[in-house]
Amino acid sequence: MGRLHIVAVVTSFITVIPLCLLAQNSPQDYLEVHNIARAEVGVNPLLWDNELASQANTFLSKHIVDCLDRVSISPHPMYGQNSLSSPSKSFTGAFAVAWWVAQKQNYDYRSNTCIGNPANCVTYTQVVSKSSTYVGCARANCLNGGTLVICYYHPPGNILGTRPY
């Protein structure tokens, strides 16, 4: 009986682990963090787009070896892009979006500029861009032990000279 109990506990634990790893990586999890930030500035919510998510997955499959943050490389000029890498495998998609949103502190709405380095707020302005109506994201555990999260937006935001909201 003791052995059966151990097997049941181990099986239950193994079943729960993937559910925990999936936590905060579903389309709804990505949308929730995006749309809370958008609501704070009066911008309509984003809608999930499976094609954008598929394109993000394709991009990740090509960069899973090094897991480098490729925020400056947009393979699709018709999409906006945010990406973030972490050395941790437990890094979630929702946390990546929250990180981008936290860049709000570096955005000056009056002058429509980033404080300091322009890279300090372009991820935030993409998240809240009124130009974007669709988002699709993907997350991958990379071969170097890290995690890479990427979101594509359509239409793209961060249009030069245009306020995000």
Secondary structure, DSSP 8 states (H G I E B T S, - for coil): -HHHHHHHHHHHHHHHHHHHHHTT-SHHHHHHHHHHHHHHTT----EE-HHHHHHHHHHHHHSTTT----TT--S-TTSEEEEEEES-TT--HHHHHHHHHHGGGGEETTTTEESSSGGGTHHHHHHT-TT--EEEEEEEE-TTS-EEEEEEEES----TT----
